[in-house]
Amino acid sequence: MSIRYKKDILEALKTAGFSTYKIRKEKLMGEATLQKIRNGELVSWENIDTICRLLGCQPGDLVEYVEDLSKE
């Protein structure tokens, strides 16, 4: 995939005071979403919105486009 995370999302959330336990307990995101983030898979825009709200950042701070030259 040509879009990837710029940073370790879960580590950034943990630094901001949001452990995975707290995220699940407060129903901010589900376990399936957390697992996708752990695996480097992209999540929905709704989840990106939640992450941006929790971290006080913009979507461009989280993801980037990297051209995949192998597909040409």
N, C-alpha and C positions, 0 to 999 in steps of 0.2 A: 504494500500500500504506500502511496506517495505522501500521505499525511501521517505525522507521528507526533508524539508528545515531546515537548522541549525539556520538560523536567519530570522528576519523580513526583507524580501527583499525590500519592499517598504520604510520602515523606513531607511534602509541603503542607498537607492538611494536618498531619501530626504536629508539625512545628507551630501551626496556627491554633493548636489546642483541640483538634478533631481527630481522635483515635478512631480506628475502624469500629470499635465497640460503641463509641458515642454516636457515630454516624448511623449505625444500625439501630441503636436504642432510640434515638430521636427521629428515626425513619426519614433521614435526609436522603439516603440512597440505599438500595437493596444489596444483598450479598452478591447477586449475579453481576450487578454493576461494578462492585468493588473487585470482583474476580476478573472482569474484563480489563479494568484499569491495571491490576497486577500483571496481567498477561500482555499489556501494551496494546490491547485492542481498543478501537474507538468506541465511544459511548454516544448516546443521543445528545442533541442540542439542549434538551431539558436538563440533562445531567451536567453538561458543560456550564449551563446557566447556574446551577446549584453550586458547582465548584467555584465559579467566578465570584458568586455572592459570598461564599465562605472565606475565600482568600482575598477578596477585594481587588480583583484583577480583571483583565480583559481576555477574551478567548484567544487572541493572538499571543498572549503571554504563556498559554498552555500548549498550543499546537502550532506546527509549522508544515509547510509544503516542501518536500524534497523531491526533485525530479528523478524519476526512475528511468534511467537511460537504457536499461535492459529490455524495456518493452517496445523499443523502437526498431 
